[in-house]
Amino acid sequence: MRSAIQAAVRYPQAARMMQLTGKTLVGFDFRDGAVSHLRVVTSSGADLLDHAALEAVRNAPYPATPKELQGKNMAFTIWVRFHLSDS
């Protein structure tokens, strides 16, 4: 889950130009490949990065839900990190 989200991160060009870095703790519910109740739990301190973190959760290519977890709601909190060395 974490690697799928981090792979979906698109570092905002404006944040890169301002040399903003940080991490945002996002919370969300997940069920059968769908995300709901998405929110920022702990802000990075930069709206640009927080919005990009939420977009990464929305757009991540999640792996197939294992059969034993299908139909179940799961709550997650995951740090999304932004470093200038990221692509």
C-alpha positions as CSV (number, residue, x, y, z in Angstrom):
1,M,0.0,0.0,0.0
2,R,2.7,2.5,1.0
3,S,4.9,1.8,-2.0
4,A,1.9,2.2,-4.4
5,I,1.1,5.6,-2.9
6,Q,4.7,6.8,-2.8
7,A,5.1,5.7,-6.5
8,A,2.0,7.9,-7.4
9,V,3.5,11.0,-5.8
10,R,3.9,13.9,-8.3
11,Y,6.1,16.5,-6.7
12,P,4.5,19.9,-7.5
13,Q,6.7,22.0,-9.7
14,A,6.0,25.1,-7.7
15,A,7.0,23.3,-4.5
16,R,10.2,22.0,-6.2
17,M,11.1,25.6,-7.3
18,M,10.5,26.8,-3.7
19,Q,12.7,23.9,-2.5
20,L,9.8,22.7,-0.2
21,T,10.4,19.3,1.4
22,G,8.6,17.4,4.1
23,K,6.1,14.7,4.8
24,T,2.3,14.5,5.2
25,L,0.5,11.9,7.2
26,V,-2.7,10.9,5.4
27,G,-5.5,8.9,6.7
28,F,-8.1,7.0,4.7
29,D,-10.4,4.0,4.5
30,F,-9.8,1.4,1.9
31,R,-12.2,-1.2,0.6
32,D,-11.9,-3.4,-2.5
33,G,-9.6,-0.9,-4.3
34,A,-11.6,2.2,-3.4
35,V,-10.4,5.0,-1.1
36,S,-12.8,7.0,1.1
37,H,-12.7,9.4,4.1
38,L,-9.4,10.8,2.8
39,R,-7.8,13.4,5.1
40,V,-4.6,15.0,6.2
41,V,-3.8,13.8,9.7
42,T,-0.5,15.7,10.1
43,S,0.3,18.5,7.7
44,S,3.7,18.9,6.1
45,G,3.3,22.6,6.7
46,A,3.0,23.3,3.0
47,D,-0.4,23.2,1.3
48,L,1.2,22.3,-2.0
49,L,2.7,19.1,-0.5
50,D,-0.4,18.2,1.4
51,H,-2.6,18.4,-1.7
52,A,-0.1,16.4,-3.7
53,A,-0.1,13.7,-0.9
54,L,-3.9,13.5,-1.1
55,E,-3.7,13.2,-4.9
56,A,-1.2,10.4,-4.6
57,V,-3.6,8.4,-2.4
58,R,-6.4,9.0,-4.9
59,N,-4.4,8.0,-7.9
60,A,-2.2,5.2,-6.6
61,P,-2.4,1.9,-8.5
62,Y,-3.3,-0.4,-5.6
63,P,-2.7,-4.1,-5.8
64,A,-5.6,-6.4,-6.0
65,T,-7.4,-7.0,-2.7
66,P,-6.6,-10.5,-1.3
67,K,-9.7,-12.7,-1.3
68,E,-9.8,-12.9,2.5
69,L,-9.9,-9.0,2.8
70,Q,-12.5,-8.4,0.1
71,G,-15.6,-6.6,1.3
72,K,-13.8,-5.4,4.5
73,N,-13.2,-1.8,5.4
74,M,-9.6,-1.1,6.4
75,A,-8.3,2.1,7.9
76,F,-4.8,3.3,7.1
77,T,-2.5,6.2,8.1
78,I,0.5,6.5,5.9
79,W,3.3,9.1,5.6
80,V,3.8,10.5,2.1
81,R,7.3,12.0,1.8
82,F,8.6,14.7,-0.5
83,H,12.4,15.1,-1.1
84,L,14.0,17.2,-3.7
85,S,15.9,14.2,-5.0
86,D,12.5,12.6,-5.9
87,S,11.6,12.4,-9.6
